[in-house]
Amino acid sequence: MDFDWNNTPFALNGELTTQDVEESFEDPFVVRLLPDSTRFAGQARYFSLGRSCRGTGVFSVYRTNGKQVRVLFAREFLQEEMFFYKRRMTYLLDHKD
């Protein structure tokens, strides 16, 4: 997956790095969500919940043309997002068959 980090429209705050964001997209338990509002759907924006190799939970808003990913916003998980991610991960592990 190729990422476009030119002129990033947001600043990474705290401990979150571009490497964390990229790794979160490769997480085998990543949750990708399609927008449910016309505000985001009309602009082809998507949401991602994944964890980096060091265990940092990353929420991202992005767009893609199928070859390149442009991250529009990223931050660490909120408590509710971590709960949702863990619930989804547990479900996938329990239903591996």
C-alpha positions in Angstrom: 0.0 0.0 0.0 1.4 3.4 -1.0 0.8 6.4 1.1 0.7 10.1 0.0 2.2 12.2 2.9 2.8 15.3 0.8 1.2 18.4 2.3 -0.6 16.4 5.0 -3.8 18.3 6.0 -3.3 17.6 9.7 -0.6 17.5 12.3 0.3 14.4 14.2 0.1 15.1 17.9 1.6 13.2 20.8 3.2 9.9 20.2 1.4 9.0 16.9 3.7 8.7 13.9 3.2 8.2 10.2 4.6 4.7 10.7 1.9 4.0 13.2 -0.7 5.1 10.8 0.7 3.1 7.9 1.0 0.0 10.1 -2.6 0.3 11.3 -3.8 -0.2 7.7 -1.9 -3.6 7.6 -3.4 -4.8 10.9 -5.0 -8.2 10.2 -8.0 -7.1 12.4 -8.3 -3.6 10.8 -11.9 -2.4 10.7 -12.7 -0.3 7.6 -15.9 1.5 7.5 -17.8 3.1 4.7 -19.5 6.4 5.5 -23.1 6.4 6.3 -23.7 10.1 5.6 -23.8 11.9 2.3 -21.3 14.4 3.7 -18.5 11.8 3.5 -19.8 9.5 0.8 -19.9 12.3 -1.8 -16.2 12.9 -1.2 -15.3 9.2 -1.2 -13.9 9.2 2.3 -13.5 6.1 4.4 -12.7 5.3 8.1 -10.2 2.9 9.5 -9.6 1.4 13.0 -6.4 -0.5 13.3 -3.4 -1.0 15.5 0.3 -0.4 14.8 3.0 -3.0 15.5 3.7 -1.3 18.9 0.0 -1.6 19.8 -1.2 1.9 19.3 -4.8 2.1 18.2 -5.2 4.5 15.2 -8.5 6.0 13.9 -8.0 7.4 10.4 -10.1 9.2 7.8 -8.7 8.6 4.3 -9.4 8.4 0.6 -7.9 6.2 -2.0 -7.8 5.7 -5.7 -7.1 2.0 -5.3 -3.3 2.4 -5.6 -2.5 5.2 -3.2 -3.9 6.1 0.2 -4.3 9.8 1.3 -4.8 10.1 5.0 -6.8 13.2 5.8 -6.9 12.8 9.5 -5.5 10.4 12.1 -5.5 10.2 15.9 -5.2 7.5 18.6 -8.3 5.5 19.5 -10.8 6.9 21.9 -12.0 4.5 24.6 -15.2 3.6 22.7 -13.2 2.9 19.5 -10.9 0.5 21.4 -13.9 -1.3 22.8 -15.4 -1.6 19.3 -12.1 -2.8 17.8 -11.5 -5.4 20.5 -15.1 -6.7 20.2 -14.6 -7.1 16.4 -11.2 -8.8 16.9 -12.7 -11.3 19.4 -15.5 -12.0 17.0 -13.1 -12.7 14.1 -10.9 -14.9 16.3 -13.9 -16.9 17.5 -15.2 -17.4 13.9 -12.0 -18.3 12.1 -13.5 -21.4 10.4 
